Amino acid sequence: MNITFIGGGNMASALIGGLLQQGYLPTRICVVETSAGGRERIKQAFNVEAVAELFQGVANSNVVVLAVKPQQLPAVARELAPLLNNHLVISIAAGICAKDISRWLGGYTRIVRAMPNTPALVGAAVTGLYAMAGVHEAERGDAEAILAAVGSILWVAHEELLHAVTAVSGSGPAYVFYFIEAMQKAAHELGLDAAQARQLSIDTFVGAARLASQSSEDAATLRARVTSPGGTTERAIRVLEDEGVKSAILRAIYVANERSRELGDEFGKI
């Protein structure tokens, strides 16, 4: 398949880099980027074609990846609509519902929505995917291949569930960084230098996440294994419970889910 990325920002660059690392040919990738500086950066970084006009990029492609900012998508989609000819359209624009993209594309339904997260920049994303009814099975496979270039993928049967994906994994890296930030601060205040505090906090998070991913046991069981009766961990967990930390995390994810719905409604009015 030949892939055209409309927009050459960080997420598009991450996907292009991932595809190339997996052996995808640069000659099969094109980027439409309005900025001359952006086009030059993309050419130098990936040795792929970068053009200024939509018609130049779309003419020889099978797949179009919409990688522009959400507020730019309505205008881009309307310009793209007359150029489509059995293309698979993948949108990675956060918050924009497939029905609205379809409307801007003149009723086109071969659309997959993708919600990757920022660890895509290091090949460690998790991406939620939803396909409209017009997407064929082979095209679902194409969408998987593109997004799997930067990490793991999961399909949801109902587009509404992408709000939950956004709240958990889309915003999730910020929750993790917030916790690491607190751990680093405590480590530094307890006497470790800044570099030591950073290493301990990040490596602990990476190691615990790796253990969880490789274990058949759930997170609650793994936590219990670390929490010896009367020990340091038990006392620390008791503070977290008394302060309502778990409840606060749940509330944070619920409000992120609600905000994702609101943004979808707001963008859809354009």
N, C-alpha and C positions, 0 to 999 in steps of 0.2 A: 504494500500500500504506500501511496505517496501522501505525506502529511503536510498541511499548511497550518502554521500557527499564526493567528491574528493577534498581534501583541507580542513583544519580546521581553517582558519583564522577568522578575525572579522565578516565578513558577514555571513559565514557559522555558526559561533557560535550564531549570532543574530537569524538566521532562526531556528536553533535547539532549542534555548531557547524559541522562540515564539511558536514553535510547542508543546513543552512540557508544556508550560503554558496553552495551549488550550486543554490539556488532551491527547496529542499523546503519545503512549507508548514508553519508551526508547528502548525497545527490538526490535522496528521496525525501528530503526535508526542506521546506521553504518557510520563511518568516515574513509576514507583512508588518512593517514597522514604519510609522510616519516620521520618526526622528532620524535624521541623517547620522547623528552620532550613535544612536541605538543600532542602526543597521551595520555600521562599521564595527561596533563592539561585537555583535553577533557573528559577523563574518570572521573576525579574527579569533574569537573564542572557539567556534565550532566548525568553521570552514563549510557552512551551509549557505544557500542562497538567501538573500534578504532584499526585499523589494518594498517600494513605497505604496503601490496601488493594489487594492483588493483583486481586481481582475487578473493582474499579473500572477498573483500567488495562487489563486483558486483554480485557474484554467486546467492545470495538469495534476490536480490532486484528487484523492478519493476521500480523504478525511480532513475536516476543518476543525481546528481546536480554537474556540473562542477564549482568549486569554487576556482580555482587556478589563479595565476597571468596570464595576457594575454600572456606574452612571454613563459610561460610554457605550454600553452594549446595545441599547435601543437603536441608536443611529447606525452603528456598525451592522447590526442584524438587518436593518431595512436596506442598507446598501448591498449586503450580501445576498439577499433573497433572490434577485433575478439571475444570479450567477450559479445557483445550486443546480446540480444535475445528478441526482442519486448519490450525493455526498452523505457521509455520516458526519453529523455535527456534534461535537463534544464541547460542552460549556464548563469551564472551571471558574466562572464568575460567581462569587459567593452571593447567596440570597436571591438570585433571579430564578423564578419558577419556570419550568419547562413550558407551561401553557403560554406564558408571556413571550418567551423566546419564539415559540411556534407562531404566535400571533404576529410578531414583528417580522418573521420570515414568511409571512403570507400563508399560514396554515401548514407549513412543513412539519412533519412529525418524526423524521429520522434523527431524533435528538437524544443524546445521553447527557445527563447532568452528572458532574463529578465534584466531590468535595474533598480535595487533598488537604493536608496540613503542612506547616512549614518545615518539619523534618525532611520533606522532599528535597530540601537543599543539600542534605547529606545522604540521600538515598534511603531514608528510614521513615517515609510517610506511611500513613494509613489513609486510604481513600474510600469514601462511600460513593456508590454508583447507583443511578436510577435511569432506566430506559423507558422512553415512550413506546406506545404500541406499534409505531411504525418501524421500529428497529428490529432487523433480522438477527437470528442467532449468530451468524458469522460476524456481524457488525458488533455484537456484544463482545465477541472474542477480540476484535480489533481494539475496542475501547479498553478491555482488560490489559492487552499487551502494552498499550501506551502508558496507562497509569501504573501498571506493575513495574515499569522501568524505574520508579522512584520509591517502591515499597510494596506493602500488602494492600489488597483491595477487598471490599465486601459489597455485595449487591443488596439493595433494599427493594422490596416489592411495591411499596407505596412511597410516593415522593414526599409525603408529610414526614416520613422518618428521617429525611435529610436534615430537618431542623434539629433532631436529636443528635445526629452525627456531627453537625456543626457545633452544638453545645458541648459535646463530650470530647471529640478529637480535633475539631477545627479550632476551638478555643483552648483545648486541653494543654498544649505546650505552655501556655501562659500560666496555668495552674501549677504545672510542674516547676517552671522557673520561679514562681512565687515561693514554693516550698523550699527549693534549693537556696533561694535568697535568704530565707529565714535560718536555714541550717548553717549557711556560711557566716551569717551575723553572729549566731550563738557560738560557733567554733572560734571565731576571732575574739569575741569578748571573753572566752574562757582561756585565752592565752596563745592559741595557735596563730602563726602569721597568716597573711592574706592568701599566699599561695597554698599553704597547707590546708586552710579552711576550704578553699575552692576545690582542691583535689579530693579531700575527704567527702565533701557534700556531693559532688557530681559523681564520683566513682561509686559511692554508696547507692545513689539512685540508679545508675546504670546497672550495677550488679544485682540489685534487688529486682529490677524490671526483667533482667535476663533470667534470673531464677524463676520468677513468676511465669515467664513465657515458656520455659522448658519443663515446668512442673505440671503434673496432672491435677494437683490440689488447688483449691480456690484460694483467693487472697486472704480470706479470713482464717483459714487453716494455717497458711504460711505465717501469718502474723502471730497466731497463738503459739507456734513452735518457737518463735523468738522471745516470747513473753513468759519468762520463768516466774513462778510465784515468788513474790517478795523481792524480785530483782529490780534492776535499774529500768528495764524496759516497761515492766508493769507499772511502775510509778509514773513514768513519762506518759504512757497511754492513758492512765487515769486522769492526768491533767488535760489531755486532749479531749477526753470524753466529758469531763466536768465543764470545759470551756465551750462545748458544743461544736467542735471543729468539723466532725463528720456532717452534722446537720447543716452547718454553714456551707460546706462544699456542695451538698445536695441542693440547697437553695440557690447557690451560684449557678449550677448547671440548669436548673429549672428556669431561672430568669434569662439565661443565655438562649435557651430554647425558645422562650417567648419573644425575645428580641429578634431572633432569626425569622420568626413568623411575621413580626411587624415590618422588618426590612423587606421581606418578600412582597408584602402588600404595598409598601411604599414604592418600591422599584417598579412593580407591575402597573402602577398608575401612569407611568410615563408614556 
